[in-house]
Amino acid sequence: MKKSIALLFLCLCTVLFVLTGCKPKENNADSNAPVTLSVYMQMDLANPQSAYWPETVAAFEKQYPNIKLEFEYVNGEAFHDKFQIMAASGDIPDVFTTYAGARSGYVLDRGMVKDLRPYLTDDLKNQYNPAVWAPQGPNGEIYIISQNLAVCTVVYINPKLQKQLGLTTPKTLNEMIAQVPVIREAGLTPLAFANKGQWQAQSLLLSMLTDRMAGTAWFDKAMVGTAKFSDQQFVDAINVIKTMTDSKLFPPGVNQMEGTASWGEFIADKAVYLLDAGWRISALKKAAKPEDYAQYQLMAFPAVAGEVTHGSSAATTGEAFGMNAKLTGAKADAAWKFISFMSGKEACEILTKHGTTTTYKLDLSKFDIDQLTKQYIDLINNQSMGYVIDAKMDSEGVNSVLNPGIQAVMIGQKTPAELANEYEAWVAANDSHRKK
């Protein structure tokens, strides 16, 4: 009898072990236990464009007081330089801002960013612009939930200066170039632009021009090798940048100019036009005089001779937060709460209040949207969008060949055809799209 009782007790213990002891530890964790996340973020808190951020962080901390955030803010190329060093060492923060394409290839290509698909429900996905869920990895991975669609080419206009100089808004690039002598004679810059980081001329200009001169169908073929980046369409797109440089549209020293200096010229009434991305609106709104901002206008890049796609820009999902692929348990749960909040309704409402058009489907009638943002929304709704090159192609070739090569073309060190041939040679030998 004693043996039977002992055997029964042993069986009960075994069942209890199976039902409880074998559960993953993270499922037993106290969801309210304190968790600390390291957050590495591309952000310049002194930039007026960042005014939304302290308000957003405060809202998160109010909702999740148990999650402590340890921020490190780095801006511009210094952010990427330091992040590349972290990635090479294999030690990256818990959460970090990243792009979904080649610009952040130094972490994405190493498998260091967690695929968020297990966290995504149909209900959550339906709350966003469908463009957010385009595949971001080779197997359909989703690394980020972008709050904004980055329309990379917008021309901002200062009508006050146009009126002073007797100018009208150009419909073609040739018309804009024809205005250069009048603008230069007045001591002003025709088209403010900055290319110190080298990526700007590729992402904000060449990507759009490639769509204008070749279209997305050609790009799809060039990626896999049934067309080539040495084709005349791509040479022509690069040549437009050379023409713009030689025509003195850009400010002197454009390749040594930071972005803040470029749009700083525009709001200081020293440039008639500004070539930048759609995300620049919030910075202009914060930094410009209210009466100046109220009269600004924007438009698509003017028509280019020989273009096959009319009025298009290039767009991709904007930078957003990604999660360290190594996170598990309470850390991963906290990181997801942070990411989902920062891309969710409350954070997007704060962004919208500060002048950013978000991918989250908000009721915009609740917001006091200014005239420039309304123009931008109309532009998005009426423009076709081509590819951003560094969101499609492998990062090494873009960063080591194409970006510095465009700068070399601008200063006359190589021809558009030479750069196109060099980039095609790199892609043919190395790019992952050609190896599939």
C-alpha positions in Angstrom: 0.0 0.0 0.0 2.8 2.4 0.9 4.5 1.7 -2.4 1.3 2.5 -4.3 0.9 5.8 -2.4 4.6 6.6 -3.1 4.2 5.8 -6.8 1.0 7.9 -7.0 2.8 10.8 -5.3 5.7 10.5 -7.8 3.3 10.5 -10.8 1.6 13.6 -9.4 4.9 15.4 -9.1 5.8 14.4 -12.6 2.5 15.9 -13.9 3.0 19.1 -12.0 6.6 19.4 -13.3 5.3 19.0 -16.9 2.5 21.5 -16.4 4.6 24.1 -14.6 8.3 23.5 -14.6 8.7 23.1 -18.3 7.1 26.4 -19.2 9.5 29.1 -20.6 10.8 31.2 -17.8 9.8 34.4 -19.5 6.1 33.3 -19.3 6.4 33.1 -15.6 8.0 36.5 -15.4 6.2 39.3 -13.6 5.0 41.6 -16.4 5.3 44.5 -14.1 8.8 43.8 -13.0 11.3 46.6 -13.7 13.1 46.3 -17.0 15.9 48.5 -18.4 16.3 49.0 -22.1 19.3 50.6 -23.8 18.1 52.8 -26.7 20.5 54.0 -29.4 18.8 56.7 -31.4 19.6 59.0 -34.3 18.5 62.3 -32.9 19.6 65.9 -32.5 17.6 67.2 -29.5 18.7 70.8 -30.4 17.1 70.5 -33.8 13.6 72.0 -33.8 12.4 69.0 -35.8 12.9 67.0 -32.6 10.4 68.9 -30.5 7.9 66.0 -30.5 10.3 63.6 -28.9 10.4 64.6 -25.2 6.6 64.7 -25.2 6.5 61.2 -26.8 8.9 59.8 -24.2 6.9 61.3 -21.3 3.7 59.6 -22.7 5.5 56.2 -22.9 6.9 56.5 -19.4 3.5 57.4 -18.0 2.0 54.2 -19.6 4.9 51.9 -18.8 6.5 53.2 -15.5 8.3 49.8 -15.0 10.3 50.2 -18.2 13.4 52.3 -17.7 15.0 53.8 -20.9 18.7 54.5 -21.1 19.1 56.7 -24.2 22.2 57.5 -26.3 21.6 60.2 -28.9 23.9 60.5 -31.9 23.2 62.4 -35.1 24.1 62.2 -38.7 27.0 60.2 -40.1 28.4 59.9 -36.5 25.4 57.7 -35.7 26.1 55.3 -38.5 29.8 55.3 -37.9 29.4 54.3 -34.3 26.6 51.8 -35.0 28.8 50.0 -37.6 31.5 49.6 -35.0 29.0 48.2 -32.5 27.7 45.8 -35.2 31.2 44.6 -36.1 31.8 43.8 -32.4 28.6 41.9 -32.2 27.3 44.1 -29.3 24.4 46.4 -30.1 21.8 48.1 -27.9 18.4 46.6 -27.0 16.5 49.0 -29.3 17.8 51.3 -31.9 16.7 53.4 -34.9 17.3 51.8 -38.2 16.2 51.8 -41.8 14.6 48.8 -43.5 17.0 48.9 -46.5 20.7 49.1 -47.5 21.4 52.2 -45.4 21.3 50.0 -42.3 22.8 46.9 -44.0 25.6 46.8 -41.4 23.1 45.4 -38.9 20.4 43.9 -41.1 22.8 41.9 -43.3 24.3 40.4 -40.1 20.9 39.1 -38.8 21.1 41.4 -35.8 17.6 42.8 -36.0 14.6 40.8 -34.8 11.9 39.9 -37.3 8.7 41.5 -35.8 6.2 39.3 -37.8 5.4 37.1 -34.7 4.1 40.2 -32.9 2.0 41.5 -35.8 -1.8 40.8 -35.8 -4.1 41.6 -38.7 -5.9 44.1 -36.5 -2.7 46.0 -35.9 -1.6 45.9 -39.5 -4.9 47.3 -40.7 -4.3 50.5 -38.6 -1.4 51.6 -41.0 -0.8 52.5 -44.6 -0.3 49.2 -46.4 3.1 50.4 -47.7 4.4 49.8 -44.2 4.2 46.1 -44.6 6.1 45.7 -47.8 8.8 42.9 -47.2 11.9 44.3 -45.6 14.1 41.2 -45.6 15.0 38.5 -48.1 12.4 36.1 -46.6 9.6 38.7 -46.0 10.9 39.9 -42.7 9.5 43.0 -41.1 12.2 44.8 -39.0 10.5 48.1 -38.3 7.0 49.7 -38.1 7.7 53.1 -39.8 5.7 56.0 -38.6 6.2 57.8 -41.9 6.6 57.2 -45.6 9.8 58.9 -46.6 9.1 60.8 -49.8 12.7 61.6 -50.7 12.3 64.4 -53.2 10.4 67.6 -52.6 11.1 71.1 -53.9 10.2 73.8 -51.4 9.5 77.3 -52.7 9.8 80.8 -51.2 7.2 82.8 -53.1 8.3 86.0 -51.4 11.7 85.8 -53.1 10.1 84.8 -56.3 8.0 87.9 -56.3 11.0 90.1 -55.4 13.0 88.7 -58.4 10.0 88.5 -60.8 10.1 84.7 -61.1 7.4 82.2 -61.6 7.5 78.6 -60.4 9.3 76.5 -63.0 7.5 73.6 -64.6 10.7 72.0 -66.1 14.3 71.7 -64.9 15.4 73.7 -67.9 13.1 76.6 -66.7 14.6 76.4 -63.3 18.1 76.5 -64.7 17.1 79.5 -66.8 16.4 81.4 -63.6 19.9 80.9 -62.2 21.5 84.1 -63.6 18.8 86.3 -62.1 19.0 84.6 -58.7 22.8 84.6 -58.6 22.9 88.3 -59.5 20.8 89.0 -56.4 23.4 87.2 -54.3 21.1 84.2 -53.6 21.3 80.4 -54.0 18.9 79.1 -56.6 18.4 75.6 -55.1 19.6 74.9 -51.6 20.9 71.3 -51.2 23.5 69.5 -49.0 25.5 66.4 -49.9 28.2 66.2 -47.2 27.0 62.8 -46.2 27.1 61.6 -49.9 23.8 59.6 -49.4 21.7 62.7 -50.1 22.5 63.0 -53.8 21.7 59.3 -54.2 18.6 59.0 -52.0 17.1 62.4 -52.5 18.0 63.0 -56.1 19.4 60.1 -58.2 16.7 57.7 -56.9 14.0 60.1 -58.2 15.8 60.8 -61.5 16.3 57.0 -62.1 12.5 56.6 -61.8 12.0 59.5 -64.1 14.4 58.3 -66.8 13.9 54.6 -66.5 10.9 53.6 -64.3 10.4 50.8 -61.7 10.1 48.1 -64.3 13.6 48.8 -65.6 14.9 48.9 -62.0 13.4 45.5 -61.3 15.3 44.1 -64.3 18.5 45.9 -63.3 18.4 44.4 -59.9 18.4 40.8 -61.2 20.6 41.4 -64.2 18.2 41.4 -67.2 19.0 45.1 -67.5 22.2 46.8 -66.3 23.1 49.9 -64.3 25.4 50.7 -67.2 22.3 51.2 -69.5 21.8 54.6 -71.0 18.8 55.3 -68.8 20.9 55.2 -65.7 23.7 57.2 -67.3 21.2 59.9 -68.3 19.9 60.0 -64.7 23.4 60.6 -63.3 24.0 63.2 -66.0 21.1 65.3 -64.8 22.9 65.8 -61.5 26.0 66.8 -63.4 24.0 69.3 -65.4 22.4 70.7 -62.3 25.9 71.1 -60.7 27.4 72.7 -63.8 24.5 75.1 -64.1 25.3 76.4 -60.6 21.8 75.5 -59.2 23.4 74.2 -56.0 25.2 76.4 -53.3 29.0 76.6 -53.5 30.5 73.8 -51.5 27.4 71.6 -51.8 29.5 68.5 -51.1 30.8 70.0 -47.8 27.4 71.3 -46.6 25.4 69.7 -43.8 21.6 69.4 -44.2 20.9 72.0 -41.4 23.0 74.5 -43.3 21.1 73.9 -46.5 17.6 74.4 -45.2 19.0 77.1 -42.9 19.8 79.0 -46.0 16.2 78.6 -47.2 14.5 79.9 -44.0 17.0 82.8 -43.9 15.8 84.0 -47.3 19.1 83.2 -48.9 17.7 80.5 -51.3 14.7 80.7 -53.6 14.2 76.9 -53.7 15.1 74.0 -51.4 15.7 70.4 -52.5 15.0 68.1 -49.6 12.7 65.3 -48.4 9.1 65.5 -47.2 10.2 64.9 -43.6 11.8 68.4 -43.6 8.4 70.2 -43.1 8.4 69.9 -39.3 11.8 71.5 -39.1 10.9 74.3 -41.4 7.8 74.9 -39.3 9.7 75.1 -36.0 12.6 77.2 -37.3 11.1 79.6 -39.8 9.3 82.9 -38.9 5.6 82.1 -38.8 4.8 84.7 -41.5 7.5 83.1 -43.7 6.4 79.6 -43.1 2.8 80.5 -43.9 3.7 81.5 -47.4 6.0 78.6 -48.3 4.9 76.2 -51.1 6.1 72.9 -52.3 6.0 70.9 -55.5 7.3 67.8 -57.2 10.7 68.0 -58.8 10.1 69.8 -62.2 9.9 67.8 -65.4 13.2 66.5 -66.9 13.8 66.3 -70.6 13.6 62.7 -71.8 11.8 61.4 -68.7 9.5 58.4 -69.2 7.8 58.6 -65.8 6.3 62.0 -65.2 6.1 63.8 -61.9 7.2 60.9 -59.7 9.4 60.9 -56.6 11.1 58.1 -54.8 9.9 56.8 -51.5 10.5 54.2 -48.8 9.5 53.6 -45.3 11.2 56.1 -42.9 13.6 55.3 -40.1 12.0 53.6 -37.1 12.9 51.5 -34.1 14.2 47.9 -34.4 14.9 45.3 -31.8 18.1 43.4 -31.0 17.6 39.9 -32.4 19.1 38.4 -29.2 16.4 39.7 -26.9 14.1 37.2 -25.2 11.7 37.0 -22.3 11.0 40.2 -20.3 13.5 42.2 -22.3 11.9 41.3 -25.6 8.4 42.0 -24.2 9.5 45.4 -23.0 11.2 46.2 -26.3 8.0 45.3 -28.2 6.0 47.5 -25.9 8.4 50.3 -26.7 8.4 49.8 -30.4 4.6 49.3 -30.7 4.0 52.4 -28.6 6.5 54.6 -30.6 4.8 53.6 -33.8 1.2 53.5 -32.4 -1.7 55.9 -32.2 -0.7 58.1 -29.3 2.9 58.7 -30.6 1.6 59.3 -34.1 -0.9 61.8 -32.8 1.9 63.7 -31.1 3.9 63.6 -34.4 1.0 64.8 -36.4 0.5 67.7 -33.9 4.1 68.6 -34.6 3.7 68.6 -38.3 4.6 65.1 -39.5 2.4 63.1 -41.8 2.3 59.6 -40.4 1.5 56.1 -41.8 -0.9 55.5 -38.9 -4.5 56.0 -40.1 -5.6 58.9 -37.9 -8.7 61.1 -38.2 -6.9 64.2 -39.5 -10.0 66.3 -39.0 -9.0 66.5 -35.3 -5.8 68.3 -36.1 -4.9 71.8 -37.1 -2.9 70.9 -40.2 -1.0 73.8 -41.8 -1.1 74.8 -45.4 2.4 73.3 -46.3 1.5 69.9 -44.7 -1.8 69.9 -46.7 0.2 70.5 -49.9 2.5 67.6 -48.9 -0.5 65.3 -48.3 -1.9 66.2 -51.7 1.5 65.6 -53.3 1.7 62.1 -51.8 -1.8 61.3 -52.9 -1.1 62.4 -56.5 2.5 61.3 -57.1 3.7 57.9 -58.2 6.7 56.6 -56.2 9.8 55.0 -57.5 12.4 53.1 -55.6 15.0 54.6 -53.2 18.3 53.0 -54.4 19.8 52.5 -51.0 16.5 50.8 -49.8 16.7 48.3 -52.6 20.4 47.5 -53.4 23.1 46.0 -51.1 24.5 48.6 -48.8 28.2 48.0 -49.6 28.0 48.8 -53.2 25.8 51.9 -52.6 28.0 53.2 -49.9 31.4 52.4 -51.3 30.8 52.9 -55.1 27.7 54.8 -55.9 27.5 57.5 -53.2 31.1 58.7 -53.4 30.9 58.2 -57.2 28.0 60.7 -57.5 30.1 63.2 -55.6 33.0 62.6 -57.9 30.8 63.2 -60.9 29.6 66.5 -59.4 33.1 67.8 -59.1 34.3 66.5 -62.5 36.5 63.6 -61.4 34.6 61.1 -63.4 31.9 61.0 -66.0 28.3 59.7 -65.6 29.1 56.8 -67.9 32.2 55.8 -65.9 30.2 55.8 -62.6 27.4 53.7 -64.2 29.9 51.2 -65.5 31.7 51.0 -62.1 28.5 50.5 -60.2 27.2 47.8 -62.7 30.5 46.0 -62.3 30.2 46.0 -58.5 26.6 44.8 -58.6 27.3 42.1 -61.2 30.1 40.7 -59.0 28.7 41.2 -55.5 25.1 42.3 -55.1 22.9 39.6 -53.5 20.1 40.3 -56.0 22.3 39.0 -58.9 23.2 35.9 -56.9 19.6 34.6 -56.3 
